[in-house]
Structures are given as structure tokens and as C-alpha cells.
Amino acid sequence: MAIIVNLDVMMAKRKMSLNELSEKVGLTLSNLSILKTGKAKAIRFSTLEAICNVLDCQPGDILEYVTDEKNTSD
């Protein structure tokens, strides 16, 4: 996949658990888990905004574009 979700990295930097983020953002644990593990196919801007607000970060801190060439060399 060319879009990498770095939610777990930002949560670790902020020392925030999935449960705590779920409560503050207002999303279910299962939906956040899908996003955290990179299994999500889409994300609403409102969800991204809420996550960035809680984690005090930019959308680029959460989502990263990686070319297929770079992605396969990892």
C-alpha cells in the first residue's frame, strides 16, 4: 500500500493508549484499531481532524505516502 498510517508512532510519542485515544476522539476501539493497523481503506477528514487535535499533530504526522518502489525495498 502506498499510504502508510503512523498512528501507532504518534500515540507512542504522546504516550497515549488506544483506549484513551478512542475516548477522546469518540471512535470505537475497533475502528481505531483498523486505522492503526493500516487496514483502513479511507478516513474522514473529520476523523483525521479529531485525531490531530487530540494528538496535537499534523495530518502528515499520521499519514505518509511511500512509493511502491520504496515500499518493497523495506
Sequence and secondary structure as in RCSB ss.txt:
>XXXX:A:sequence
MAIIVNLDVMMAKRKMSLNELSEKVGLTLSNLSILKTGKAKAIRFSTLEAICNVLDCQPGDILEYVTDEKNTSD
>XXXX:A:secstr
  EEE HHHHHHHTT  HHHHHHHHT  HHHHHHHHTT  S   HHHHHHHHHHHT  HHHHEEE  HHHHHH 
